[in-house]
Amino acid sequence: MGLITWIILGALAGWATATITKSNTGATWDIVLGVTGALVGGFMMTLFGQSGIVGFNVYSIIVAIMGAVIVVYVGRMLRSA
């Protein structure tokens, strides 16, 4: 995937994650969160023997959202510790 596609995927996944987790971080952080979530989600899926981010499709967005939710959860756990 190209850089623009990663940014769009990150924006969609970050926005969805911010909505799910009720965090208000802004558009830039939503993109960063979404791209980070895509990397984490892709890594987690490969650990389970599934494919990670495979292009710009619904499966990849769901994987990115799952990864971003994990990132938010771990971040909140670290801040509260």
All heavy atoms as a GROMACS GRO file, in nm:
protein
  586
    1MET      N    1   0.084  -0.118   0.000
    1MET     CA    2   0.000   0.000   0.000
    1MET      C    3   0.088   0.124   0.000
    1MET      O    4   0.195   0.125   0.060
    1MET     CB    5  -0.089   0.002   0.125
    1MET     CG    6  -0.200  -0.097   0.122
    1MET     SD    7  -0.329  -0.079   0.247
    1MET     CE    8  -0.249  -0.019   0.390
    2GLY      N    9   0.040   0.227  -0.063
    2GLY     CA   10   0.113   0.352  -0.068
    2GLY      C   11   0.092   0.435   0.057
    2GLY      O   12   0.008   0.406   0.143
    3LEU      N   13   0.169   0.541   0.069
    3LEU     CA   14   0.164   0.629   0.185
    3LEU      C   15   0.026   0.691   0.203
    3LEU      O   16  -0.028   0.694   0.314
    3LEU     CB   17   0.271   0.737   0.173
    3LEU     CG   18   0.276   0.838   0.287
    3LEU    CD1   19   0.313   0.768   0.416
    3LEU    CD2   20   0.374   0.947   0.255
    4ILE      N   21  -0.035   0.738   0.096
    4ILE     CA   22  -0.167   0.801   0.104
    4ILE      C   23  -0.271   0.700   0.150
    4ILE      O   24  -0.357   0.731   0.233
    4ILE     CB   25  -0.207   0.862  -0.032
    4ILE    CG1   26  -0.107   0.968  -0.076
    4ILE    CG2   27  -0.347   0.918  -0.027
    4ILE    CD1   28  -0.095   1.086   0.018
    5THR      N   29  -0.261   0.578   0.102
    5THR     CA   30  -0.355   0.473   0.143
    5THR      C   31  -0.340   0.442   0.292
    5THR      O   32  -0.439   0.424   0.362
    5THR     CB   33  -0.334   0.346   0.060
    5THR    OG1   34  -0.336   0.379  -0.078
    5THR    CG2   35  -0.442   0.243   0.088
    6TRP      N   36  -0.216   0.437   0.342
    6TRP     CA   37  -0.194   0.415   0.484
    6TRP      C   38  -0.254   0.528   0.567
    6TRP      O   39  -0.311   0.505   0.674
    6TRP     CB   40  -0.044   0.402   0.515
    6TRP     CG   41   0.007   0.263   0.502
    6TRP    CD1   42   0.077   0.212   0.396
    6TRP    CD2   43  -0.008   0.156   0.595
    6TRP    NE1   44   0.106   0.080   0.419
    6TRP    CE2   45   0.055   0.043   0.541
    6TRP    CE3   46  -0.070   0.145   0.720
    6TRP    CZ2   47   0.059  -0.079   0.606
    6TRP    CZ3   48  -0.065   0.023   0.784
    6TRP    CH2   49  -0.002  -0.086   0.729
    7ILE      N   50  -0.240   0.651   0.520
    7ILE     CA   51  -0.295   0.766   0.593
    7ILE      C   52  -0.447   0.759   0.596
    7ILE      O   53  -0.510   0.781   0.701
    7ILE     CB   54  -0.245   0.898   0.531
    7ILE    CG1   55  -0.096   0.913   0.558
    7ILE    CG2   56  -0.322   1.017   0.588
    7ILE    CD1   57  -0.032   1.028   0.485
    8ILE      N   58  -0.508   0.725   0.484
    8ILE     CA   59  -0.655   0.714   0.479
    8ILE      C   60  -0.703   0.599   0.567
    8ILE      O   61  -0.797   0.614   0.645
    8ILE     CB   62  -0.704   0.697   0.334
    8ILE    CG1   63  -0.676   0.824   0.253
    8ILE    CG2   64  -0.852   0.663   0.330
    8ILE    CD1   65  -0.696   0.810   0.105
    9LEU      N   66  -0.635   0.484   0.559
    9LEU     CA   67  -0.670   0.370   0.644
    9LEU      C   68  -0.652   0.407   0.791
    9LEU      O   69  -0.738   0.376   0.875
    9LEU     CB   70  -0.583   0.249   0.610
    9LEU     CG   71  -0.610   0.125   0.694
    9LEU    CD1   72  -0.724   0.044   0.632
    9LEU    CD2   73  -0.487   0.040   0.705
   10GLY      N   74  -0.544   0.475   0.822
   10GLY     CA   75  -0.519   0.519   0.960
   10GLY      C   76  -0.623   0.617   1.009
   10GLY      O   77  -0.667   0.611   1.124
   11ALA      N   78  -0.664   0.708   0.922
   11ALA     CA   79  -0.768   0.806   0.961
   11ALA      C   80  -0.900   0.736   0.992
   11ALA      O   81  -0.965   0.766   1.092
   11ALA     CB   82  -0.786   0.910   0.852
   12LEU      N   83  -0.939   0.643   0.907
   12LEU     CA   84  -1.065   0.569   0.930
   12LEU      C   85  -1.058   0.486   1.057
   12LEU      O   86  -1.149   0.489   1.140
   12LEU     CB   87  -1.096   0.479   0.810
   12LEU     CG   88  -1.142   0.549   0.683
   12LEU    CD1   89  -1.148   0.449   0.568
   12LEU    CD2   90  -1.276   0.614   0.705
   13ALA      N   91  -0.950   0.412   1.073
   13ALA     CA   92  -0.935   0.327   1.191
   13ALA      C   93  -0.921   0.410   1.318
   13ALA      O   94  -0.978   0.377   1.422
   13ALA     CB   95  -0.815   0.234   1.175
   14GLY      N   96  -0.846   0.518   1.310
   14GLY     CA   97  -0.828   0.606   1.426
   14GLY      C   98  -0.957   0.673   1.468
   14GLY      O   99  -0.988   0.683   1.587
   15TRP      N  100  -1.034   0.720   1.371
   15TRP     CA  101  -1.163   0.782   1.402
   15TRP      C  102  -1.257   0.680   1.467
   15TRP      O  103  -1.322   0.710   1.567
   15TRP     CB  104  -1.227   0.839   1.275
   15TRP     CG  105  -1.367   0.883   1.297
   15TRP    CD1  106  -1.407   1.000   1.355
   15TRP    CD2  107  -1.486   0.811   1.265
   15TRP    NE1  108  -1.544   1.003   1.360
   15TRP    CE2  109  -1.595   0.889   1.306
   15TRP    CE3  110  -1.509   0.688   1.205
   15TRP    CZ2  111  -1.726   0.846   1.288
   15TRP    CZ3  112  -1.639   0.646   1.189
   15TRP    CH2  113  -1.746   0.725   1.230
   16ALA      N  114  -1.263   0.560   1.410
   16ALA     CA  115  -1.350   0.456   1.466
   16ALA      C  116  -1.306   0.419   1.608
   16ALA      O  117  -1.389   0.403   1.698
   16ALA     CB  118  -1.351   0.332   1.376
   17THR      N  119  -1.176   0.409   1.629
   17THR     CA  120  -1.125   0.375   1.761
   17THR      C  121  -1.153   0.486   1.861
   17THR      O  122  -1.192   0.459   1.975
   17THR     CB  123  -0.974   0.346   1.754
   17THR    OG1  124  -0.952   0.241   1.661
   17THR    CG2  125  -0.918   0.308   1.890
   18ALA      N  126  -1.135   0.610   1.820
   18ALA     CA  127  -1.165   0.723   1.909
   18ALA      C  128  -1.313   0.723   1.946
   18ALA      O  129  -1.350   0.756   2.060
   18ALA     CB  130  -1.125   0.854   1.843
   19THR      N  131  -1.398   0.687   1.853
   19THR     CA  132  -1.541   0.679   1.880
   19THR      C  133  -1.571   0.564   1.977
   19THR      O  134  -1.648   0.582   2.072
   19THR     CB  135  -1.620   0.659   1.749
   19THR    OG1  136  -1.589   0.767   1.660
   19THR    CG2  137  -1.768   0.656   1.774
   20ILE      N  138  -1.510   0.449   1.955
   20ILE     CA  139  -1.533   0.332   2.039
   20ILE      C  140  -1.483   0.357   2.182
   20ILE      O  141  -1.551   0.326   2.279
   20ILE     CB  142  -1.466   0.207   1.980
   20ILE    CG1  143  -1.536   0.165   1.851
   20ILE    CG2  144  -1.464   0.091   2.080
   20ILE    CD1  145  -1.460   0.062   1.771
   21THR      N  146  -1.362   0.412   2.194
   21THR     CA  147  -1.300   0.430   2.325
   21THR      C  148  -1.335   0.563   2.390
   21THR      O  149  -1.290   0.591   2.500
   21THR     CB  150  -1.148   0.418   2.315
   21THR    OG1  151  -1.098   0.520   2.228
   21THR    CG2  152  -1.106   0.281   2.266
   22LYS      N  153  -1.414   0.644   2.321
   22LYS     CA  154  -1.458   0.774   2.371
   22LYS      C  155  -1.340   0.864   2.410
   22LYS      O  156  -1.339   0.927   2.514
   22LYS     CB  157  -1.553   0.757   2.488
   22LYS     CG  158  -1.678   0.679   2.449
   22LYS     CD  159  -1.785   0.692   2.550
   22LYS     CE  160  -1.906   0.606   2.524
   22LYS     NZ  161  -1.934   0.558   2.395
   23SER      N  162  -1.240   0.868   2.322
   23SER     CA  163  -1.127   0.957   2.343
   23SER      C  164  -1.134   1.071   2.241
   23SER      O  165  -1.179   1.052   2.129
   23SER     CB  166  -0.995   0.881   2.330
   23SER     OG  167  -0.983   0.823   2.202
   24ASN      N  168  -1.092   1.187   2.281
   24ASN     CA  169  -1.097   1.305   2.196
   24ASN      C  170  -0.954   1.353   2.174
   24ASN      O  171  -0.904   1.434   2.250
   24ASN     CB  172  -1.182   1.414   2.261
   24ASN     CG  173  -1.204   1.531   2.170
   24ASN    OD1  174  -1.175   1.525   2.051
   24ASN    ND2  175  -1.255   1.639   2.225
   25THR      N  176  -0.889   1.301   2.070
   25THR     CA  177  -0.748   1.331   2.048
   25THR      C  178  -0.722   1.422   1.929
   25THR      O  179  -0.613   1.474   1.917
   25THR     CB  180  -0.670   1.201   2.029
   25THR    OG1  181  -0.727   1.128   1.920
   25THR    CG2  182  -0.673   1.116   2.155
   26GLY      N  183  -0.814   1.438   1.840
   26GLY     CA  184  -0.793   1.521   1.722
   26GLY      C  185  -0.757   1.437   1.600
   26GLY      O  186  -0.718   1.320   1.612
   27ALA      N  187  -0.768   1.497   1.485
   27ALA     CA  188  -0.751   1.425   1.359
   27ALA      C  189  -0.609   1.370   1.340
   27ALA      O  190  -0.591   1.257   1.296
   27ALA     CB  191  -0.787   1.515   1.242
   28THR      N  192  -0.509   1.449   1.375
   28THR     CA  193  -0.371   1.404   1.356
   28THR      C  194  -0.341   1.281   1.442
   28THR      O  195  -0.284   1.183   1.394
   28THR     CB  196  -0.271   1.516   1.392
   28THR    OG1  197  -0.302   1.629   1.311
   28THR    CG2  198  -0.129   1.473   1.369
   29TRP      N  199  -0.381   1.285   1.568
   29TRP     CA  200  -0.358   1.170   1.655
   29TRP      C  201  -0.444   1.052   1.615
   29TRP      O  202  -0.404   0.937   1.637
   29TRP     CB  203  -0.380   1.206   1.802
   29TRP     CG  204  -0.261   1.278   1.857
   29TRP    CD1  205  -0.254   1.410   1.890
   29TRP    CD2  206  -0.131   1.224   1.878
   29TRP    NE1  207  -0.128   1.440   1.932
   29TRP    CE2  208  -0.049   1.329   1.926
   29TRP    CE3  209  -0.075   1.098   1.861
   29TRP    CZ2  210   0.085   1.310   1.958
   29TRP    CZ3  211   0.059   1.080   1.892
   29TRP    CH2  212   0.137   1.185   1.941
   30ASP      N  213  -0.562   1.077   1.557
   30ASP     CA  214  -0.643   0.966   1.506
   30ASP      C  215  -0.570   0.892   1.396
   30ASP      O  216  -0.571   0.769   1.390
   30ASP     CB  217  -0.778   1.016   1.454
   30ASP     CG  218  -0.875   1.052   1.564
   30ASP    OD1  219  -0.847   1.019   1.681
   30ASP    OD2  220  -0.980   1.110   1.532
   31ILE      N  221  -0.504   0.966   1.307
   31ILE     CA  222  -0.427   0.904   1.199
   31ILE      C  223  -0.310   0.826   1.256
   31ILE      O  224  -0.286   0.711   1.218
   31ILE     CB  225  -0.380   1.010   1.097
   31ILE    CG1  226  -0.499   1.070   1.024
   31ILE    CG2  227  -0.279   0.950   0.999
   31ILE    CD1  228  -0.466   1.190   0.939
   32VAL      N  229  -0.237   0.887   1.348
   32VAL     CA  230  -0.123   0.818   1.411
   32VAL      C  231  -0.171   0.692   1.483
   32VAL      O  232  -0.110   0.585   1.470
   32VAL     CB  233  -0.049   0.912   1.508
   32VAL    CG1  234   0.054   0.837   1.590
   32VAL    CG2  235   0.015   1.026   1.432
   33LEU      N  236  -0.280   0.705   1.557
   33LEU     CA  237  -0.336   0.590   1.628
   33LEU      C  238  -0.380   0.481   1.531
   33LEU      O  239  -0.355   0.363   1.553
   33LEU     CB  240  -0.455   0.634   1.713
   33LEU     CG  241  -0.531   0.526   1.788
   33LEU    CD1  242  -0.441   0.459   1.891
   33LEU    CD2  243  -0.653   0.584   1.854
   34GLY      N  244  -0.442   0.520   1.422
   34GLY     CA  245  -0.488   0.422   1.323
   34GLY      C  246  -0.374   0.349   1.254
   34GLY      O  247  -0.379   0.227   1.237
   35VAL      N  248  -0.271   0.421   1.216
   35VAL     CA  249  -0.156   0.357   1.151
   35VAL      C  250  -0.083   0.266   1.251
   35VAL      O  251  -0.046   0.153   1.218
   35VAL     CB  252  -0.061   0.462   1.090
   35VAL    CG1  253   0.068   0.398   1.042
   35VAL    CG2  254  -0.130   0.535   0.975
   36THR      N  255  -0.064   0.315   1.373
   36THR     CA  256  -0.002   0.231   1.477
   36THR      C  257  -0.088   0.108   1.504
   36THR      O  258  -0.037  -0.003   1.518
   36THR     CB  259   0.017   0.311   1.607
   36THR    OG1  260   0.092   0.429   1.578
   36THR    CG2  261   0.089   0.229   1.712
   37GLY      N  262  -0.219   0.128   1.509
   37GLY     CA  263  -0.310   0.016   1.528
   37GLY      C  264  -0.304  -0.084   1.415
   37GLY      O  265  -0.314  -0.205   1.437
   38ALA      N  266  -0.285  -0.036   1.293
   38ALA     CA  267  -0.272  -0.126   1.178
   38ALA      C  268  -0.146  -0.212   1.191
   38ALA      O  269  -0.149  -0.332   1.164
   38ALA     CB  270  -0.269  -0.047   1.048
   39LEU      N  271  -0.038  -0.151   1.237
   39LEU     CA  272   0.085  -0.227   1.256
   39LEU      C  273   0.069  -0.329   1.368
   39LEU      O  274   0.106  -0.446   1.353
   39LEU     CB  275   0.201  -0.132   1.286
   39LEU     CG  276   0.239  -0.036   1.174
   39LEU    CD1  277   0.341   0.066   1.223
   39LEU    CD2  278   0.292  -0.113   1.055
   40VAL      N  279   0.012  -0.286   1.481
   40VAL     CA  280  -0.008  -0.377   1.594
   40VAL      C  281  -0.108  -0.486   1.557
   40VAL      O  282  -0.086  -0.604   1.586
   40VAL     CB  283  -0.054  -0.298   1.719
   40VAL    CG1  284  -0.099  -0.392   1.830
   40VAL    CG2  285   0.057  -0.207   1.768
   41GLY      N  286  -0.218  -0.447   1.496
   41GLY     CA  287  -0.320  -0.545   1.456
   41GLY      C  288  -0.266  -0.646   1.356
   41GLY      O  289  -0.294  -0.765   1.366
   42GLY      N  290  -0.189  -0.599   1.259
   42GLY     CA  291  -0.128  -0.689   1.161
   42GLY      C  292  -0.033  -0.786   1.227
   42GLY      O  293  -0.032  -0.906   1.195
   43PHE      N  294   0.047  -0.738   1.322
   43PHE     CA  295   0.138  -0.824   1.396
   43PHE      C  296   0.061  -0.928   1.477
   43PHE      O  297   0.095  -1.047   1.477
   43PHE     CB  298   0.228  -0.741   1.487
   43PHE     CG  299   0.319  -0.823   1.572
   43PHE    CD1  300   0.429  -0.888   1.517
   43PHE    CD2  301   0.295  -0.836   1.707
   43PHE    CE1  302   0.513  -0.965   1.596
   43PHE    CE2  303   0.378  -0.912   1.787
   43PHE     CZ  304   0.488  -0.977   1.732
   44MET      N  305  -0.044  -0.884   1.546
   44MET     CA  306  -0.124  -0.976   1.627
   44MET      C  307  -0.191  -1.083   1.540
   44MET      O  308  -0.197  -1.199   1.579
   44MET     CB  309  -0.230  -0.900   1.707
   44MET     CG  310  -0.175  -0.804   1.810
   44MET     SD  311  -0.084  -0.884   1.941
   44MET     CE  312  -0.215  -0.969   2.024
   45MET      N  313  -0.242  -1.043   1.426
   45MET     CA  314  -0.308  -1.140   1.338
   45MET      C  315  -0.209  -1.244   1.286
   45MET      O  316  -0.243  -1.361   1.274
   45MET     CB  317  -0.378  -1.069   1.222
   45MET     CG  318  -0.495  -0.984   1.265
   45MET     SD  319  -0.621  -1.074   1.356
   45MET     CE  320  -0.701  -1.158   1.222
   46THR      N  321  -0.085  -1.204   1.256
   46THR     CA  322   0.013  -1.301   1.211
   46THR      C  323   0.051  -1.398   1.323
   46THR      O  324   0.083  -1.513   1.296
   46THR     CB  325   0.140  -1.234   1.154
   46THR    OG1  326   0.196  -1.148   1.252
   46THR    CG2  327   0.107  -1.156   1.028
   47LEU      N  328   0.046  -1.351   1.448
   47LEU     CA  329   0.071  -1.442   1.560
   47LEU      C  330  -0.035  -1.551   1.567
   47LEU      O  331  -0.008  -1.662   1.612
   47LEU     CB  332   0.074  -1.365   1.692
   47LEU     CG  333   0.195  -1.278   1.719
   47LEU    CD1  334   0.180  -1.206   1.853
   47LEU    CD2  335   0.323  -1.359   1.719
   48PHE      N  336  -0.158  -1.518   1.527
   48PHE     CA  337  -0.268  -1.614   1.527
   48PHE      C  338  -0.280  -1.691   1.396
   48PHE      O  339  -0.376  -1.764   1.374
   48PHE     CB  340  -0.401  -1.545   1.558
   48PHE     CG  341  -0.408  -1.489   1.698
   48PHE    CD1  342  -0.425  -1.354   1.718
   48PHE    CD2  343  -0.398  -1.573   1.807
   48PHE    CE1  344  -0.432  -1.302   1.847
   48PHE    CE2  345  -0.405  -1.523   1.936
   48PHE     CZ  346  -0.422  -1.387   1.956
   49GLY      N  347  -0.183  -1.671   1.305
   49GLY     CA  348  -0.181  -1.746   1.181
   49GLY      C  349  -0.272  -1.690   1.072
   49GLY      O  350  -0.297  -1.757   0.972
   50GLN      N  351  -0.320  -1.570   1.090
   50GLN     CA  352  -0.405  -1.505   0.990
   50GLN      C  353  -0.323  -1.400   0.914
   50GLN      O  354  -0.214  -1.364   0.956
   50GLN     CB  355  -0.525  -1.437   1.058
   50GLN     CG  356  -0.610  -1.531   1.139
   50GLN     CD  357  -0.678  -1.635   1.053
   50GLN    OE1  358  -0.725  -1.606   0.945
   50GLN    NE2  359  -0.680  -1.758   1.101
   51SER      N  360  -0.379  -1.351   0.807
   51SER     CA  361  -0.310  -1.244   0.734
   51SER      C  362  -0.335  -1.111   0.805
   51SER      O  363  -0.438  -1.091   0.867
   51SER     CB  364  -0.358  -1.238   0.590
   51SER     OG  365  -0.498  -1.217   0.586
   52GLY      N  366  -0.238  -1.023   0.796
   52GLY     CA  367  -0.250  -0.892   0.859
   52GLY      C  368  -0.320  -0.795   0.766
   52GLY      O  369  -0.425  -0.824   0.710
   53ILE      N  370  -0.263  -0.680   0.747
   53ILE     CA  371  -0.318  -0.578   0.658
   53ILE      C  372  -0.288  -0.622   0.515
   53ILE      O  373  -0.173  -0.637   0.477
   53ILE     CB  374  -0.256  -0.440   0.687
   53ILE    CG1  375  -0.276  -0.401   0.833
   53ILE    CG2  376  -0.311  -0.335   0.593
   53ILE    CD1  377  -0.420  -0.386   0.874
   54VAL      N  378  -0.392  -0.644   0.437
   54VAL     CA  379  -0.375  -0.699   0.302
   54VAL      C  380  -0.414  -0.601   0.192
   54VAL      O  381  -0.419  -0.638   0.076
   54VAL     CB  382  -0.455  -0.830   0.286
   54VAL    CG1  383  -0.398  -0.938   0.374
   54VAL    CG2  384  -0.602  -0.809   0.316
   55GLY      N  385  -0.440  -0.478   0.226
   55GLY     CA  386  -0.480  -0.378   0.129
   55GLY      C  387  -0.585  -0.288   0.188
   55GLY      O  388  -0.613  -0.292   0.308
   56PHE      N  389  -0.644  -0.208   0.106
   56PHE     CA  390  -0.746  -0.115   0.154
   56PHE      C  391  -0.882  -0.182   0.137
   56PHE      O  392  -0.946  -0.171   0.034
   56PHE     CB  393  -0.740   0.016   0.075
   56PHE     CG  394  -0.826   0.124   0.134
   56PHE    CD1  395  -0.789   0.186   0.251
   56PHE    CD2  396  -0.944   0.161   0.073
   56PHE    CE1  397  -0.868   0.285   0.307
   56PHE    CE2  398  -1.023   0.260   0.127
   56PHE     CZ  399  -0.985   0.322   0.244
   57ASN      N  400  -0.924  -0.255   0.241
   57ASN     CA  401  -1.052  -0.324   0.239
   57ASN      C  402  -1.108  -0.330   0.381
   57ASN      O  403  -1.043  -0.286   0.476
   57ASN     CB  404  -1.039  -0.464   0.179
   57ASN     CG  405  -0.932  -0.546   0.247
   57ASN    OD1  406  -0.907  -0.533   0.365
   57ASN    ND2  407  -0.866  -0.632   0.170
   58VAL      N  408  -1.227  -0.383   0.395
   58VAL     CA  409  -1.295  -0.386   0.525
   58VAL      C  410  -1.216  -0.470   0.625
   58VAL      O  411  -1.203  -0.433   0.742
   58VAL     CB  412  -1.440  -0.439   0.510
   58VAL    CG1  413  -1.506  -0.456   0.644
   58VAL    CG2  414  -1.521  -0.346   0.422
   59TYR      N  415  -1.162  -0.584   0.581
   59TYR     CA  416  -1.083  -0.670   0.670
   59TYR      C  417  -0.966  -0.592   0.731
   59TYR      O  418  -0.942  -0.598   0.852
   59TYR     CB  419  -1.032  -0.792   0.593
   59TYR     CG  420  -0.938  -0.879   0.673
   59TYR    CD1  421  -0.987  -0.967   0.768
   59TYR    CD2  422  -0.801  -0.873   0.653
   59TYR    CE1  423  -0.901  -1.047   0.842
   59TYR    CE2  424  -0.715  -0.951   0.727
   59TYR     CZ  425  -0.765  -1.038   0.821
   59TYR     OH  426  -0.679  -1.115   0.894
   60SER      N  427  -0.894  -0.518   0.648
   60SER     CA  428  -0.778  -0.443   0.696
   60SER      C  429  -0.820  -0.332   0.793
   60SER      O  430  -0.750  -0.306   0.891
   60SER     CB  431  -0.702  -0.383   0.579
   60SER     OG  432  -0.645  -0.486   0.500
   61ILE      N  433  -0.932  -0.269   0.768
   61ILE     CA  434  -0.981  -0.164   0.858
   61ILE      C  435  -1.017  -0.225   0.993
   61ILE      O  436  -0.986  -0.169   1.098
   61ILE     CB  437  -1.099  -0.088   0.795
   61ILE    CG1  438  -1.048  -0.007   0.675
   61ILE    CG2  439  -1.165   0.004   0.897
   61ILE    CD1  440  -1.158   0.056   0.592
   62ILE      N  441  -1.081  -0.341   0.992
   62ILE     CA  442  -1.118  -0.408   1.118
   62ILE      C  443  -0.992  -0.448   1.194
   62ILE      O  444  -0.984  -0.430   1.317
   62ILE     CB  445  -1.209  -0.529   1.090
   62ILE    CG1  446  -1.345  -0.481   1.041
   62ILE    CG2  447  -1.223  -0.616   1.214
   62ILE    CD1  448  -1.436  -0.590   0.989
   63VAL      N  449  -0.892  -0.501   1.125
   63VAL     CA  450  -0.765  -0.538   1.190
   63VAL      C  451  -0.700  -0.414   1.250
   63VAL      O  452  -0.651  -0.417   1.364
   63VAL     CB  453  -0.670  -0.607   1.089
   63VAL    CG1  454  -0.530  -0.622   1.147
   63VAL    CG2  455  -0.724  -0.743   1.049
   64ALA      N  456  -0.700  -0.303   1.177
   64ALA     CA  457  -0.641  -0.179   1.227
   64ALA      C  458  -0.717  -0.127   1.349
   64ALA      O  459  -0.656  -0.080   1.445
   64ALA     CB  460  -0.640  -0.074   1.116
   65ILE      N  461  -0.848  -0.136   1.347
   65ILE     CA  462  -0.928  -0.092   1.462
   65ILE      C  463  -0.898  -0.179   1.584
   65ILE      O  464  -0.881  -0.127   1.695
   65ILE     CB  465  -1.079  -0.093   1.428
   65ILE    CG1  466  -1.111   0.016   1.326
   65ILE    CG2  467  -1.164  -0.074   1.554
   65ILE    CD1  468  -1.251   0.007   1.268
   66MET      N  469  -0.891  -0.310   1.564
   66MET     CA  470  -0.859  -0.399   1.676
   66MET      C  471  -0.721  -0.364   1.734
   66MET      O  472  -0.704  -0.358   1.856
   66MET     CB  473  -0.862  -0.545   1.633
   66MET     CG  474  -0.999  -0.597   1.605
   66MET     SD  475  -1.013  -0.775   1.571
   66MET     CE  476  -0.868  -0.814   1.477
   67GLY      N  477  -0.624  -0.341   1.648
   67GLY     CA  478  -0.491  -0.304   1.695
   67GLY      C  479  -0.490  -0.171   1.766
   67GLY      O  480  -0.424  -0.154   1.869
   68ALA      N  481  -0.565  -0.074   1.715
   68ALA     CA  482  -0.570   0.058   1.777
   68ALA      C  483  -0.638   0.053   1.914
   68ALA      O  484  -0.596   0.122   2.007
   68ALA     CB  485  -0.641   0.156   1.686
   69VAL      N  486  -0.741  -0.029   1.926
   69VAL     CA  487  -0.806  -0.045   2.057
   69VAL      C  488  -0.706  -0.106   2.157
   69VAL      O  489  -0.701  -0.064   2.273
   69VAL     CB  490  -0.934  -0.131   2.045
   69VAL    CG1  491  -0.986  -0.173   2.180
   69VAL    CG2  492  -1.041  -0.055   1.968
   70ILE      N  493  -0.626  -0.199   2.112
   70ILE     CA  494  -0.523  -0.257   2.200
   70ILE      C  495  -0.422  -0.151   2.241
   70ILE      O  496  -0.385  -0.141   2.358
   70ILE     CB  497  -0.452  -0.375   2.130
   70ILE    CG1  498  -0.548  -0.492   2.114
   70ILE    CG2  499  -0.326  -0.418   2.205
   70ILE    CD1  500  -0.499  -0.604   2.025
   71VAL      N  501  -0.381  -0.066   2.146
   71VAL     CA  502  -0.287   0.042   2.176
   71VAL      C  503  -0.347   0.138   2.280
   71VAL      O  504  -0.279   0.177   2.376
   71VAL     CB  505  -0.246   0.117   2.048
   71VAL    CG1  506  -0.170   0.244   2.080
   71VAL    CG2  507  -0.164   0.027   1.958
   72VAL      N  508  -0.472   0.176   2.263
   72VAL     CA  509  -0.538   0.266   2.358
   72VAL      C  510  -0.546   0.200   2.496
   72VAL      O  511  -0.517   0.263   2.598
   72VAL     CB  512  -0.678   0.308   2.308
   72VAL    CG1  513  -0.757   0.377   2.417
   72VAL    CG2  514  -0.667   0.397   2.186
   73TYR      N  515  -0.585   0.074   2.500
   73TYR     CA  516  -0.597   0.002   2.626
   73TYR      C  517  -0.464  -0.005   2.699
   73TYR      O  518  -0.455   0.026   2.819
   73TYR     CB  519  -0.652  -0.139   2.601
   73TYR     CG  520  -0.662  -0.222   2.725
   73TYR    CD1  521  -0.763  -0.199   2.818
   73TYR    CD2  522  -0.571  -0.324   2.750
   73TYR    CE1  523  -0.772  -0.275   2.933
   73TYR    CE2  524  -0.580  -0.400   2.866
   73TYR     CZ  525  -0.680  -0.376   2.957
   73TYR     OH  526  -0.689  -0.451   3.070
   74VAL      N  527  -0.358  -0.041   2.628
   74VAL     CA  528  -0.225  -0.050   2.690
   74VAL      C  529  -0.179   0.089   2.736
   74VAL      O  530  -0.123   0.104   2.845
   74VAL     CB  531  -0.123  -0.114   2.592
   74VAL    CG1  532   0.019  -0.100   2.643
   74VAL    CG2  533  -0.156  -0.260   2.569
   75GLY      N  534  -0.204   0.190   2.654
   75GLY     CA  535  -0.168   0.327   2.693
   75GLY      C  536  -0.239   0.371   2.819
   75GLY      O  537  -0.178   0.433   2.908
   76ARG      N  538  -0.365   0.341   2.830
   76ARG     CA  539  -0.441   0.378   2.951
   76ARG      C  540  -0.392   0.299   3.072
   76ARG      O  541  -0.387   0.352   3.183
   76ARG     CB  542  -0.590   0.356   2.929
   76ARG     CG  543  -0.650   0.460   2.837
   76ARG     CD  544  -0.797   0.440   2.817
   76ARG     NE  545  -0.849   0.544   2.727
   76ARG     CZ  546  -0.973   0.546   2.683
   76ARG    NH1  547  -1.059   0.452   2.718
   76ARG    NH2  548  -1.012   0.643   2.602
   77MET      N  549  -0.356   0.174   3.052
   77MET     CA  550  -0.304   0.092   3.162
   77MET      C  551  -0.170   0.149   3.211
   77MET      O  552  -0.145   0.155   3.333
   77MET     CB  553  -0.286  -0.053   3.118
   77MET     CG  554  -0.414  -0.127   3.089
   77MET     SD  555  -0.514  -0.153   3.234
   77MET     CE  556  -0.417  -0.276   3.316
   78LEU      N  557  -0.085   0.190   3.119
   78LEU     CA  558   0.045   0.244   3.157
   78LEU      C  559   0.030   0.380   3.228
   78LEU      O  560   0.106   0.410   3.321
   78LEU     CB  561   0.135   0.258   3.035
   78LEU     CG  562   0.183   0.127   2.973
   78LEU    CD1  563   0.259   0.154   2.845
   78LEU    CD2  564   0.268   0.050   3.072
   79ARG      N  565  -0.064   0.463   3.184
   79ARG     CA  566  -0.084   0.593   3.247
   79ARG      C  567  -0.141   0.580   3.388
   79ARG      O  568  -0.114   0.663   3.473
   79ARG     CB  569  -0.179   0.679   3.163
   79ARG     CG  570  -0.102   0.766   3.066
   79ARG     CD  571  -0.192   0.865   3.000
   79ARG     NE  572  -0.220   0.809   2.868
   79ARG     CZ  573  -0.335   0.816   2.806
   79ARG    NH1  574  -0.434   0.879   2.861
   79ARG    NH2  575  -0.351   0.761   2.689
   80SER      N  576  -0.222   0.476   3.411
   80SER     CA  577  -0.283   0.462   3.543
   80SER      C  578  -0.192   0.389   3.641
   80SER      O  579  -0.219   0.387   3.761
   80SER     CB  580  -0.417   0.385   3.531
   80SER     OG  581  -0.394   0.252   3.493
   81ALA      N  582  -0.085   0.331   3.592
   81ALA     CA  583   0.005   0.254   3.680
   81ALA      C  584   0.101   0.344   3.754
   81ALA      O  585   0.130   0.450   3.735
   81ALA     CB  586   0.085   0.153   3.600
   0.00000   0.00000   0.00000
